[in-house]
């Protein structure tokens, strides 16, 4: 595939631009780029500033190997790692603040969650009704399957700058 800037370190914006132009010498190149796009920015939930990992470019060149790769286990491990990192960092900061006298331990914290972010977001909307009413999402009152189709985002979630 020779549709990007010549490096295997491709950002979201470049991949999206190539897909929007839609001119490919081979139809399988379009499929491969779409797979990388969906994998990284839908399934994995990467931030738009991150780059597609080199190993994925190599793997997508062999569609049989790409299909056989255990993506579910990979995304699950990545998600669990993200949760552990986020929670461990919060715990350490909390303990440090407790040791210092006069420091408020209840400050605003942020953390990143990687992998299956869309599924996690819809799960949160379904389980915590206040989220759906907070202006983040709007539930449509029709029966749709899968359940994710019942929700519309009124604002686009953004990562930290």
N, C-alpha and C positions, 0 to 999 in steps of 0.2 A: 504494500500500500504506500503510495507516494503522494498523499493528498494533504499532508501537513507541512510544517516548516522544515522538514528534513530531520528533525530529532525525534526520538522516541519519548520525549517528555512533553506531552501535549496537554494544554490546559483546556478547561471546559469551554471557554469562549471560542477557541480555535476549532475544536471538534464540532461544536454547535454550528459554527459558520460553514464548515465543510458540508455538514448534513443539510443545511438550509439551501446551499447552492445546488446540491443534488446532481452534480455531473460526475459520473463515475465511468471508468473505462471497462470495469467488470461489475456485474450485479452483486457478486459476492463481497466486493469491497464495501458496498453500502451496507450489507448485512453485518459485516464485521465491525464497522464503525458504529452502527446502531447498537450492537451487542455491548460494545465498550461504553457507550453513552448510558444505556439502561442499567448496566451493571454498576457503574460508578456513581451516577447521580440519582438513581431511583432506588435500586436495591441496597447499595452500600451507604447511601446518604452522604456522600462526600461534599465538602464545601466547594463552591464554584471556583475558589482560588487554588484548589489542589490539582495535581496533575495525574494523568493516567499512569499507573505503575508500568514499568518496562516489561515485567514478566507477563502482564496481561496482553500486551501487543504480540509477544511471541506465542502465547497460548492461543490467541484468536486466529492466528494463521492456520491452525489445524482445527477446523470446526468440530471434528469428532472428539478431539482431546478437550476442547472447550466445553462441549456438551457433557463429557464424562467427568469433568472436574466437580468435586463435591462442594458446590457453591453454598448450599444450605449450611453445611458444617462450618465453612469458612466465614460466612456472615455471622453465624451464631457466636463463634469464637471471638470475632472482632467486636461484636456487641457486648459480650461479657467482659472482655478486656476494657472496653470503654467505660462500662459501669464501674468496674473495680477501680480503674484509675481515677475516675471522678469522685467516687465515694472515699477512697483512701486519701486523696488530696484534701478533701473537706474535713475528714477526721483529724488529720495532722494539723491543719490550720486551727480547728476548734480546740484541740489540746494545747497548742501553743498560746492561743488567746486566753485559755483558762489559767495557764501558768502566770501570765502577766496580770497584775492586779489593776483594776479600773478599766480594763478593755472590754468593750461590748462584744460578746461572742456571737451575737445574732446580727451579722452583717449580710449584705447581699452577696450571694455566690453565683457563679456561672460555671457550667461545664459542658463539654461536648459529648454527644451520643453518636456513635458510629454504627451503621448497619440497621437496616429495616426501619428507618426513621418514619416512613409514611405509615407503616403498620402500627408503630408505637404511637404516633400522633392520633390515628383513628381510634386505637384502643383507649387512649386517654379521653378523647371526646365521648366515647361510648360509656366509659366508667365514671367520669367526672362531669356530670351535666353542666356544671357552672362554667366549664371551659367552652362548651358550645354556645353558651349564652353571653360570653365575655366579648364577643366581637371577633374572636379568632376564627371561629368556624360557624357555619350555619347548617343545621340539619334539615334536609328536605323530608317532608312528611309523606313519602311514598315508599312502598316496599321495593327495594332493589337488592340484587345480589350480584356481586359481593357487597358487603356492608359499606365498604369504602365509598361506593358510589352515592351514598346518602348524604355525604358531606361536601360542602363547598367552603373554601377558604376565602374570607373577605380581605385578608391582608396576607402578603407573601412573607413566610418566615425568613429571617435573615440571620446569618452568622455574625459574630463580632468582627469589627474591622481591625 
